[in-house]
Amino acid sequence: MATIVHKLMSYLENIENKAFYTPYKDLSLVLGKDISFTKDNKTLEGKAEDILDDFSLKILLKDKEPIILNAGEISIHSKEG
């Protein structure tokens, strides 16, 4: 637990220079996945394409329109079943 807290504090100390951006993006379980989310009371689906340098999520909707999510909850769709 102390190791986790120490690592988190190190990231927080370097938040301005975004030292943790690359590891965060590299370890993402979302990128390349089919996802769904709700926006303006509509459920939308697309593929998580990128995590931008402000940590927002770039999604390519099924109709090929790109959209940027700054906050909220997403669901990852499994290819199984």
Summary of the structure (lengths in Angstrom):
residues: 81
radius of gyration: 15.1
end to end distance: 37.2
largest distance: 46.0
contacts: 167
relative contact order: 0.18
helix: 26%
strand: 35%
